[in-house]
Amino acid sequence: MDQTLKKQYIAETNHGIPAKDALQKLKAGNLAYLDAKTCAGDISPDIRSRTCREGQQPYAVIVACSDSRVIPESIFSAGIGDLFVIRVAGNVIDDYQLGSIEYAVSHLHCRLVVVLGHNHCGAVDAAINHDPEGYIRFITDEIRLAIGRETDDLRACCLNVKHSVAVIEQSLGIRREEEQGLQVIGALYHLENGSVEFLS
Protein backbone atom coordinates (compact mmCIF):
# COMPACT_ATOMS: atom_id res chain seq x y z
CA MET A 1 0.00 0.00 0.00
CA ASP A 2 1.54 3.34 -0.99
CA GLN A 3 1.83 6.16 1.56
CA THR A 4 -1.06 8.21 0.14
CA LEU A 5 -3.48 5.28 0.33
CA LYS A 6 -2.16 4.36 3.79
CA LYS A 7 -2.83 7.89 5.08
CA GLN A 8 -6.31 7.84 3.56
CA TYR A 9 -7.03 4.42 5.10
CA ILE A 10 -5.86 5.57 8.54
CA ALA A 11 -7.94 8.75 8.41
CA GLU A 12 -11.05 6.93 7.22
CA THR A 13 -10.77 4.14 9.76
CA ASN A 14 -10.20 6.47 12.71
CA HIS A 15 -13.79 7.73 12.58
CA GLY A 16 -15.84 6.13 15.37
CA ILE A 17 -13.68 3.01 15.69
CA PRO A 18 -14.52 0.75 18.65
CA ALA A 19 -12.82 1.49 21.96
CA LYS A 20 -10.86 -1.79 21.94
CA ASP A 21 -9.40 -0.97 18.52
CA ALA A 22 -8.53 2.57 19.59
CA LEU A 23 -6.78 1.17 22.66
CA GLN A 24 -4.75 -1.20 20.49
CA LYS A 25 -3.68 1.75 18.31
CA LEU A 26 -2.52 3.62 21.42
CA LYS A 27 -0.58 0.63 22.72
CA ALA A 28 1.09 0.03 19.36
CA GLY A 29 1.91 3.72 19.06
CA ASN A 30 3.50 3.76 22.50
CA LEU A 31 5.64 0.73 21.64
CA ALA A 32 6.87 2.51 18.51
CA TYR A 33 7.66 5.60 20.60
CA LEU A 34 9.88 3.82 23.12
CA ASP A 35 12.88 3.76 20.78
CA ALA A 36 11.93 6.69 18.54
CA LYS A 37 14.11 9.75 18.11
CA THR A 38 11.53 11.77 16.14
CA CYS A 39 7.73 11.81 16.03
CA ALA A 40 6.35 8.97 13.93
CA GLY A 41 2.94 10.58 13.41
CA ASP A 42 1.82 12.07 10.11
CA ILE A 43 2.28 15.85 10.19
CA SER A 44 2.70 16.22 6.42
CA PRO A 45 1.31 19.06 4.29
CA ASP A 46 -1.12 16.51 2.81
CA ILE A 47 -2.67 15.64 6.16
CA ARG A 48 -2.82 19.29 7.19
CA SER A 49 -4.67 20.11 3.98
CA ARG A 50 -6.98 17.11 4.21
CA THR A 51 -8.01 17.62 7.85
CA CYS A 52 -8.58 21.33 7.18
CA ARG A 53 -10.79 20.50 4.22
CA GLU A 54 -12.61 17.45 5.58
CA GLY A 55 -12.48 17.99 9.34
CA GLN A 56 -10.98 15.96 12.17
CA GLN A 57 -11.62 12.31 12.94
CA PRO A 58 -9.64 11.51 16.11
CA TYR A 59 -9.78 7.94 17.33
CA ALA A 60 -9.31 8.73 21.05
CA VAL A 61 -9.60 11.50 23.62
CA ILE A 62 -6.55 11.97 25.82
CA VAL A 63 -6.83 14.04 29.01
CA ALA A 64 -3.22 14.72 29.95
CA CYS A 65 -1.19 16.80 32.35
CA SER A 66 0.26 20.05 31.01
CA ASP A 67 3.78 18.93 32.00
CA SER A 68 6.15 19.76 29.13
CA ARG A 69 7.62 16.25 29.29
CA VAL A 70 4.25 14.64 28.54
CA ILE A 71 3.39 15.00 24.84
CA PRO A 72 0.48 12.68 23.98
CA GLU A 73 0.91 12.87 20.20
CA SER A 74 4.55 11.78 20.53
CA ILE A 75 3.90 9.22 23.27
CA PHE A 76 1.36 7.45 21.04
CA SER A 77 3.16 8.06 17.71
CA ALA A 78 0.14 10.02 16.54
CA GLY A 79 -0.15 12.71 13.91
CA ILE A 80 -2.50 15.51 12.96
CA GLY A 81 -6.14 14.55 13.44
CA ASP A 82 -5.46 11.33 15.39
CA LEU A 83 -5.99 12.40 19.01
CA PHE A 84 -8.30 14.90 20.69
CA VAL A 85 -6.00 16.13 23.45
CA ILE A 86 -7.09 18.07 26.54
CA ARG A 87 -4.25 19.25 28.78
CA VAL A 88 -4.47 20.68 32.26
CA ALA A 89 -2.02 20.60 35.17
CA GLY A 90 -2.56 17.48 37.25
CA ASN A 91 -4.99 16.03 34.65
CA VAL A 92 -7.87 17.18 36.85
CA ILE A 93 -11.43 17.39 35.55
CA ASP A 94 -13.80 20.34 35.78
CA ASP A 95 -16.74 21.55 33.69
CA TYR A 96 -14.49 22.79 30.88
CA GLN A 97 -12.76 19.45 30.49
CA LEU A 98 -16.08 17.61 30.70
CA GLY A 99 -17.56 19.84 28.00
CA SER A 100 -14.56 19.18 25.76
CA ILE A 101 -14.82 15.42 26.33
CA GLU A 102 -18.55 15.39 25.64
CA TYR A 103 -17.93 17.31 22.39
CA ALA A 104 -15.33 14.80 21.21
CA VAL A 105 -17.54 11.86 22.14
CA SER A 106 -20.87 13.11 20.80
CA HIS A 107 -19.76 15.15 17.77
CA LEU A 108 -16.49 13.51 16.73
CA HIS A 109 -17.61 9.97 17.69
CA CYS A 110 -14.57 9.06 19.80
CA ARG A 111 -15.20 5.76 21.59
CA LEU A 112 -12.21 5.88 23.95
CA VAL A 113 -11.31 8.44 26.61
CA VAL A 114 -7.96 8.04 28.38
CA VAL A 115 -6.93 10.03 31.45
CA LEU A 116 -3.14 10.07 31.13
CA GLY A 117 -1.34 10.88 34.36
CA HIS A 118 2.38 10.53 34.90
CA ASN A 119 4.83 9.79 37.69
CA HIS A 120 6.81 12.61 39.33
CA CYS A 121 3.87 14.96 38.71
CA GLY A 122 4.53 18.46 40.05
CA ALA A 123 0.85 19.10 40.71
CA VAL A 124 0.54 15.91 42.77
CA ASP A 125 3.74 16.81 44.64
CA ALA A 126 2.31 20.26 45.38
CA ALA A 127 -0.86 18.67 46.76
CA ILE A 128 1.15 16.33 49.01
CA ASN A 129 3.96 18.57 50.19
CA HIS A 130 2.96 22.21 49.75
CA ASP A 131 0.14 24.64 50.35
CA PRO A 132 0.02 26.75 47.18
CA GLU A 133 -1.89 29.99 46.87
CA GLY A 134 -3.80 31.61 44.04
CA TYR A 135 -5.50 29.65 41.31
CA ILE A 136 -3.12 26.71 41.72
CA ARG A 137 -5.12 25.86 44.82
CA PHE A 138 -8.11 24.85 42.67
CA ILE A 139 -5.91 22.13 41.17
CA THR A 140 -4.27 20.95 44.39
CA ASP A 141 -7.59 20.87 46.26
CA GLU A 142 -9.01 18.55 43.59
CA ILE A 143 -5.94 16.34 43.78
CA ARG A 144 -6.14 16.21 47.59
CA LEU A 145 -9.75 15.09 47.24
CA ALA A 146 -8.51 12.29 44.97
CA ILE A 147 -5.53 11.09 47.01
CA GLY A 148 -6.66 11.59 50.59
CA ARG A 149 -3.69 11.09 52.94
CA GLU A 150 -1.56 9.19 50.42
CA THR A 151 2.05 10.44 50.38
CA ASP A 152 3.68 7.95 48.03
CA ASP A 153 4.22 9.69 44.68
CA LEU A 154 3.35 6.77 42.43
CA ARG A 155 0.28 5.65 44.36
CA ALA A 156 -0.93 9.24 44.62
CA CYS A 157 -0.56 9.75 40.86
CA CYS A 158 -2.58 6.58 40.20
CA LEU A 159 -5.30 7.61 42.67
CA ASN A 160 -5.50 11.00 40.99
CA VAL A 161 -5.98 9.38 37.57
CA LYS A 162 -8.67 7.04 38.90
CA HIS A 163 -10.48 9.98 40.49
CA SER A 164 -10.53 11.86 37.19
CA VAL A 165 -11.91 8.77 35.44
CA ALA A 166 -14.68 8.58 38.08
CA VAL A 167 -15.54 12.26 37.64
CA ILE A 168 -15.85 11.79 33.87
CA GLU A 169 -18.05 8.73 34.34
CA GLN A 170 -20.41 10.69 36.60
CA SER A 171 -21.39 12.87 33.64
CA LEU A 172 -24.87 11.95 32.42
CA GLY A 173 -23.81 12.39 28.79
CA ILE A 174 -20.83 10.10 29.26
CA ARG A 175 -22.94 7.47 31.03
CA ARG A 176 -25.31 7.41 28.06
CA GLU A 177 -22.37 7.05 25.66
CA GLU A 178 -20.90 4.19 27.74
CA GLU A 179 -24.09 2.28 27.03
CA GLN A 180 -23.22 2.69 23.33
CA GLY A 181 -19.67 1.33 23.66
CA LEU A 182 -17.66 4.26 24.99
CA GLN A 183 -14.82 3.34 27.38
CA VAL A 184 -13.17 5.66 29.89
CA ILE A 185 -9.87 4.36 31.25
CA GLY A 186 -6.84 5.60 33.17
CA ALA A 187 -3.18 5.36 32.26
CA LEU A 188 0.14 6.36 33.74
CA TYR A 189 3.09 7.62 31.70
CA HIS A 190 6.52 6.78 33.09
CA LEU A 191 8.83 9.74 32.51
CA GLU A 192 12.03 7.74 32.85
CA ASN A 193 11.43 5.31 30.00
CA GLY A 194 8.44 6.57 28.00
CA SER A 195 6.17 3.59 28.64
CA VAL A 196 2.44 3.89 29.27
CA GLU A 197 0.83 1.66 31.86
CA PHE A 198 -2.94 1.29 31.36
CA LEU A 199 -4.70 1.05 34.72
CA SER A 200 -7.52 -1.40 35.33
Contacts in CASP RR format, 6 or more apart in sequence:
PFRMAT RR
TARGET T0000
AUTHOR 0000-0000-0000
METHOD contacts of the structure
MODEL  1
MDQTLKKQYIAETNHGIPAKDALQKLKAGNLAYLDAKTCAGDISPDIRSR
TCREGQQPYAVIVACSDSRVIPESIFSAGIGDLFVIRVAGNVIDDYQLGS
IEYAVSHLHCRLVVVLGHNHCGAVDAAINHDPEGYIRFITDEIRLAIGRE
TDDLRACCLNVKHSVAVIEQSLGIRREEEQGLQVIGALYHLENGSVEFLS
1 9 0 8 1.000
4 46 0 8 1.000
7 42 0 8 1.000
7 44 0 8 1.000
7 46 0 8 1.000
7 47 0 8 1.000
7 50 0 8 1.000
10 42 0 8 1.000
10 82 0 8 1.000
11 47 0 8 1.000
11 50 0 8 1.000
11 51 0 8 1.000
11 54 0 8 1.000
11 57 0 8 1.000
11 81 0 8 1.000
12 57 0 8 1.000
14 57 0 8 1.000
14 58 0 8 1.000
14 59 0 8 1.000
14 81 0 8 1.000
14 82 0 8 1.000
15 57 0 8 1.000
15 59 0 8 1.000
15 109 0 8 1.000
16 57 0 8 1.000
16 59 0 8 1.000
16 109 0 8 1.000
16 110 0 8 1.000
16 111 0 8 1.000
17 25 0 8 1.000
17 59 0 8 1.000
17 111 0 8 1.000
18 111 0 8 1.000
18 181 0 8 1.000
19 111 0 8 1.000
19 112 0 8 1.000
19 181 0 8 1.000
19 182 0 8 1.000
19 183 0 8 1.000
20 183 0 8 1.000
21 59 0 8 1.000
22 59 0 8 1.000
22 60 0 8 1.000
22 110 0 8 1.000
22 111 0 8 1.000
22 112 0 8 1.000
23 60 0 8 1.000
23 112 0 8 1.000
23 183 0 8 1.000
23 185 0 8 1.000
23 198 0 8 1.000
25 59 0 8 1.000
25 60 0 8 1.000
25 76 0 8 1.000
26 60 0 8 1.000
26 76 0 8 1.000
26 112 0 8 1.000
26 114 0 8 1.000
26 196 0 8 1.000
27 196 0 8 1.000
27 198 0 8 1.000
28 77 0 8 1.000
29 40 0 8 1.000
29 76 0 8 1.000
29 77 0 8 1.000
29 78 0 8 1.000
30 75 0 8 1.000
30 76 0 8 1.000
30 77 0 8 1.000
30 194 0 8 1.000
30 195 0 8 1.000
30 196 0 8 1.000
32 40 0 8 1.000
32 77 0 8 1.000
33 40 0 8 1.000
33 74 0 8 1.000
33 75 0 8 1.000
33 76 0 8 1.000
33 77 0 8 1.000
33 194 0 8 1.000
34 193 0 8 1.000
34 194 0 8 1.000
34 195 0 8 1.000
36 74 0 8 1.000
36 77 0 8 1.000
39 73 0 8 1.000
39 74 0 8 1.000
39 77 0 8 1.000
39 79 0 8 1.000
40 77 0 8 1.000
41 73 0 8 1.000
41 77 0 8 1.000
41 78 0 8 1.000
41 79 0 8 1.000
41 82 0 8 1.000
42 79 0 8 1.000
42 80 0 8 1.000
42 82 0 8 1.000
43 79 0 8 1.000
43 80 0 8 1.000
47 79 0 8 1.000
47 80 0 8 1.000
47 81 0 8 1.000
48 80 0 8 1.000
51 80 0 8 1.000
51 81 0 8 1.000
56 81 0 8 1.000
56 84 0 8 1.000
56 108 0 8 1.000
57 81 0 8 1.000
57 108 0 8 1.000
57 109 0 8 1.000
58 81 0 8 1.000
58 82 0 8 1.000
58 83 0 8 1.000
58 84 0 8 1.000
58 104 0 8 1.000
58 108 0 8 1.000
58 110 0 8 1.000
59 82 0 8 1.000
59 83 0 8 1.000
59 110 0 8 1.000
59 112 0 8 1.000
60 82 0 8 1.000
60 83 0 8 1.000
60 84 0 8 1.000
60 110 0 8 1.000
60 112 0 8 1.000
60 113 0 8 1.000
60 114 0 8 1.000
61 83 0 8 1.000
61 84 0 8 1.000
61 85 0 8 1.000
61 86 0 8 1.000
61 101 0 8 1.000
61 104 0 8 1.000
61 105 0 8 1.000
61 110 0 8 1.000
61 112 0 8 1.000
61 113 0 8 1.000
61 114 0 8 1.000
62 72 0 8 1.000
62 76 0 8 1.000
62 83 0 8 1.000
62 84 0 8 1.000
62 85 0 8 1.000
62 86 0 8 1.000
62 114 0 8 1.000
62 116 0 8 1.000
63 86 0 8 1.000
63 87 0 8 1.000
63 88 0 8 1.000
63 91 0 8 1.000
63 93 0 8 1.000
63 97 0 8 1.000
63 101 0 8 1.000
63 113 0 8 1.000
63 114 0 8 1.000
63 115 0 8 1.000
63 116 0 8 1.000
63 164 0 8 1.000
63 168 0 8 1.000
64 70 0 8 1.000
64 72 0 8 1.000
64 85 0 8 1.000
64 86 0 8 1.000
64 87 0 8 1.000
64 91 0 8 1.000
64 116 0 8 1.000
64 117 0 8 1.000
65 87 0 8 1.000
65 88 0 8 1.000
65 89 0 8 1.000
65 90 0 8 1.000
65 91 0 8 1.000
65 116 0 8 1.000
65 117 0 8 1.000
65 118 0 8 1.000
65 121 0 8 1.000
65 123 0 8 1.000
66 87 0 8 1.000
66 88 0 8 1.000
66 89 0 8 1.000
66 90 0 8 1.000
67 89 0 8 1.000
67 118 0 8 1.000
67 121 0 8 1.000
67 122 0 8 1.000
69 118 0 8 1.000
69 191 0 8 1.000
70 116 0 8 1.000
70 117 0 8 1.000
70 118 0 8 1.000
70 189 0 8 1.000
70 191 0 8 1.000
72 78 0 8 1.000
72 83 0 8 1.000
72 85 0 8 1.000
72 87 0 8 1.000
72 116 0 8 1.000
73 79 0 8 1.000
73 82 0 8 1.000
73 83 0 8 1.000
73 85 0 8 1.000
75 116 0 8 1.000
75 189 0 8 1.000
75 194 0 8 1.000
75 196 0 8 1.000
76 82 0 8 1.000
76 83 0 8 1.000
76 196 0 8 1.000
84 100 0 8 1.000
84 104 0 8 1.000
84 108 0 8 1.000
84 110 0 8 1.000
86 97 0 8 1.000
86 100 0 8 1.000
86 101 0 8 1.000
88 97 0 8 1.000
88 139 0 8 1.000
89 123 0 8 1.000
89 136 0 8 1.000
89 139 0 8 1.000
90 117 0 8 1.000
90 121 0 8 1.000
90 122 0 8 1.000
90 123 0 8 1.000
90 124 0 8 1.000
90 139 0 8 1.000
90 143 0 8 1.000
90 160 0 8 1.000
91 115 0 8 1.000
91 116 0 8 1.000
91 117 0 8 1.000
91 160 0 8 1.000
91 161 0 8 1.000
91 164 0 8 1.000
92 123 0 8 1.000
92 139 0 8 1.000
92 142 0 8 1.000
92 143 0 8 1.000
92 160 0 8 1.000
92 164 0 8 1.000
93 115 0 8 1.000
93 142 0 8 1.000
93 164 0 8 1.000
93 167 0 8 1.000
93 168 0 8 1.000
94 138 0 8 1.000
94 142 0 8 1.000
98 167 0 8 1.000
98 168 0 8 1.000
98 171 0 8 1.000
98 174 0 8 1.000
101 113 0 8 1.000
101 168 0 8 1.000
101 171 0 8 1.000
101 174 0 8 1.000
102 171 0 8 1.000
102 173 0 8 1.000
102 174 0 8 1.000
104 110 0 8 1.000
104 113 0 8 1.000
105 111 0 8 1.000
105 113 0 8 1.000
105 173 0 8 1.000
105 174 0 8 1.000
105 177 0 8 1.000
105 182 0 8 1.000
106 173 0 8 1.000
106 177 0 8 1.000
110 182 0 8 1.000
111 181 0 8 1.000
111 182 0 8 1.000
111 183 0 8 1.000
112 182 0 8 1.000
112 183 0 8 1.000
112 185 0 8 1.000
113 168 0 8 1.000
113 174 0 8 1.000
113 182 0 8 1.000
113 183 0 8 1.000
113 184 0 8 1.000
113 185 0 8 1.000
114 184 0 8 1.000
114 185 0 8 1.000
114 186 0 8 1.000
114 187 0 8 1.000
114 198 0 8 1.000
115 161 0 8 1.000
115 164 0 8 1.000
115 165 0 8 1.000
115 168 0 8 1.000
115 184 0 8 1.000
115 185 0 8 1.000
115 186 0 8 1.000
115 187 0 8 1.000
116 161 0 8 1.000
116 186 0 8 1.000
116 187 0 8 1.000
116 188 0 8 1.000
116 189 0 8 1.000
116 196 0 8 1.000
117 157 0 8 1.000
117 160 0 8 1.000
117 161 0 8 1.000
117 186 0 8 1.000
117 187 0 8 1.000
117 188 0 8 1.000
117 189 0 8 1.000
118 157 0 8 1.000
118 188 0 8 1.000
118 189 0 8 1.000
118 190 0 8 1.000
118 191 0 8 1.000
119 153 0 8 1.000
119 154 0 8 1.000
119 157 0 8 1.000
119 188 0 8 1.000
119 189 0 8 1.000
119 190 0 8 1.000
119 191 0 8 1.000
119 192 0 8 1.000
120 153 0 8 1.000
120 191 0 8 1.000
121 153 0 8 1.000
121 157 0 8 1.000
121 160 0 8 1.000
123 139 0 8 1.000
123 140 0 8 1.000
123 143 0 8 1.000
124 143 0 8 1.000
124 147 0 8 1.000
124 153 0 8 1.000
124 156 0 8 1.000
124 157 0 8 1.000
124 160 0 8 1.000
125 153 0 8 1.000
126 132 0 8 1.000
126 136 0 8 1.000
126 139 0 8 1.000
126 140 0 8 1.000
126 143 0 8 1.000
127 139 0 8 1.000
127 140 0 8 1.000
127 141 0 8 1.000
127 143 0 8 1.000
127 144 0 8 1.000
127 147 0 8 1.000
127 156 0 8 1.000
128 147 0 8 1.000
128 150 0 8 1.000
128 151 0 8 1.000
128 153 0 8 1.000
128 156 0 8 1.000
130 140 0 8 1.000
132 140 0 8 1.000
142 163 0 8 1.000
143 156 0 8 1.000
143 160 0 8 1.000
145 163 0 8 1.000
146 159 0 8 1.000
146 160 0 8 1.000
146 162 0 8 1.000
146 163 0 8 1.000
146 164 0 8 1.000
147 156 0 8 1.000
147 159 0 8 1.000
147 160 0 8 1.000
147 163 0 8 1.000
148 159 0 8 1.000
150 156 0 8 1.000
150 159 0 8 1.000
157 188 0 8 1.000
158 188 0 8 1.000
158 199 0 8 1.000
161 186 0 8 1.000
161 187 0 8 1.000
161 188 0 8 1.000
161 199 0 8 1.000
162 186 0 8 1.000
162 199 0 8 1.000
164 186 0 8 1.000
165 184 0 8 1.000
165 185 0 8 1.000
165 186 0 8 1.000
168 174 0 8 1.000
168 184 0 8 1.000
169 175 0 8 1.000
169 178 0 8 1.000
169 184 0 8 1.000
174 182 0 8 1.000
174 184 0 8 1.000
178 184 0 8 1.000
185 198 0 8 1.000
185 199 0 8 1.000
186 198 0 8 1.000
186 199 0 8 1.000
187 196 0 8 1.000
187 197 0 8 1.000
187 198 0 8 1.000
187 199 0 8 1.000
188 196 0 8 1.000
188 197 0 8 1.000
188 199 0 8 1.000
189 195 0 8 1.000
189 196 0 8 1.000
189 197 0 8 1.000
190 196 0 8 1.000
190 197 0 8 1.000
END
